[in-house]
Amino acid sequence: LQDIIPQPLLDQYLSMTDPARAQTVDTEIAKHCAYSLPGVALTLGRQNWHCLKDTYETLASDVQWKVRRTLAFSIHELAVILGDQLTAADLVPIFNGFLKDLDEVRIGVLKHLYDFLKLLHADKRREYLYQLQEFVVTDNSRNWRFRYELAEQLILILELYNPNDVYDYLRHIALTLCSDKVSEVRWISFKLVVAILQKFYANNANALGLNFINELVVRFRHCSKWVGRQAFAFICQVG
């Protein structure tokens, strides 16, 4: 129980997420509830999150991907409302589930990946370094906007990790995206490569920067295909 809003009103909202009710009353009702949930959470405050927790978990496992997609697009906003402790306890497991969901759901997480990761403690955030590679693979390879969004997010995410982690994990993703079949993805990836180099030299990780430059020279400057050599020219241009 809480005293922020009339209890019957909250009870009515919570009852609308019942899957049986969605089947008999309105198939879109769960989606509307999911859309409204961050606003309800903000009104109640984090001290009353226990009133919404079960409802949120019910919606996050809804059989309709549109419901899960709606939550995926707003999970970073809910994390701000709840704070780091509740986010780590209650939202991170939901977030991890969304990462393995359909592309239509994963894109919601991906579009605000930086916003969510920056709210986590450094040790918890580091666990996601291993999973970022999975975003390169999509249900439909023609979904190039997914990979474009990944490159954009990685440019922001660079600030959250130290140079060694960037070199060991994010560098491989950047190089993969630089060889994408779609020119728009390659172009944003060139910006990512330059941002990685800037990260190294801004943090005095000159050896990592030099290794990366040598790798770019071997991989693109001396590439047997013209598109590879063109990529090297574009990287130089962006830099």
Residue pairs with C-beta under 8 A, 6 or more apart in sequence:
1 7
2 10
2 44
2 48
2 51
4 43
4 44
4 45
4 48
5 43
5 44
10 40
10 44
10 51
13 33
13 36
13 40
14 51
14 52
14 55
15 21
16 22
16 29
16 30
16 32
16 33
17 30
17 33
17 55
17 58
17 59
19 30
19 58
19 62
19 63
21 29
22 29
22 30
27 64
30 59
30 62
30 64
30 67
31 64
31 66
31 67
31 70
33 55
33 59
34 59
34 62
34 67
34 70
34 71
34 74
35 70
35 74
37 52
37 55
37 56
37 59
37 71
37 74
37 78
38 74
38 77
38 78
38 81
40 52
41 49
41 52
41 78
41 81
41 82
42 81
44 51
44 52
46 81
46 82
46 83
46 86
49 82
49 86
49 90
53 90
56 71
56 78
56 90
56 94
57 94
59 67
59 68
59 71
60 68
60 71
60 94
60 97
60 98
61 68
61 97
62 68
65 101
65 102
65 104
65 105
66 104
68 98
68 101
68 105
69 104
69 105
69 107
69 108
70 108
71 94
71 98
71 108
72 98
72 101
72 105
72 106
72 107
72 108
72 109
73 108
73 111
73 112
74 108
75 91
75 94
75 95
75 98
75 108
75 109
75 112
75 116
76 112
76 115
76 116
76 119
78 87
78 91
79 87
79 91
79 116
79 119
80 119
82 90
82 91
84 119
84 120
84 121
87 119
87 120
88 120
88 121
88 124
92 120
92 124
95 109
95 116
98 105
98 106
98 108
98 109
99 106
99 109
99 131
99 134
102 139
103 138
103 139
103 140
103 143
103 146
106 135
106 146
107 146
107 149
109 116
110 135
110 146
110 149
110 150
110 153
111 149
111 153
113 153
113 157
114 153
114 156
114 157
114 160
117 125
117 128
117 157
117 160
118 125
118 160
125 160
125 161
126 161
126 165
129 161
129 165
129 168
129 169
129 170
130 169
132 150
132 154
132 157
132 169
132 170
132 173
133 169
133 172
133 173
135 146
135 147
135 150
135 173
136 147
136 150
136 173
136 176
136 177
138 146
138 147
144 180
144 181
144 182
144 184
144 185
147 177
147 180
147 182
147 185
148 182
148 184
148 185
148 188
150 173
150 177
151 174
151 177
151 185
151 188
151 189
151 191
151 192
152 188
154 170
154 173
154 174
154 192
155 191
155 192
155 195
157 170
158 166
158 170
158 195
158 196
158 199
159 199
161 169
161 170
162 203
163 199
163 200
163 203
163 205
163 208
164 205
164 208
166 196
166 199
166 200
167 200
167 205
167 208
167 211
167 212
170 196
171 196
171 212
174 189
174 192
174 193
174 196
175 193
175 215
175 219
177 185
177 186
177 188
177 189
177 192
178 186
178 189
178 190
178 193
178 220
178 231
178 235
179 186
179 228
179 231
180 186
180 189
186 231
186 234
187 234
190 231
190 234
190 235
190 238
191 238
193 216
193 235
193 238
194 235
194 238
194 239
196 212
197 209
197 212
197 213
197 239
199 205
200 206
200 208
200 209
200 212
201 209
216 232
216 235
217 232
219 228
220 228
220 229
220 231
220 232
220 235
221 229
221 232
223 229
223 231
223 232
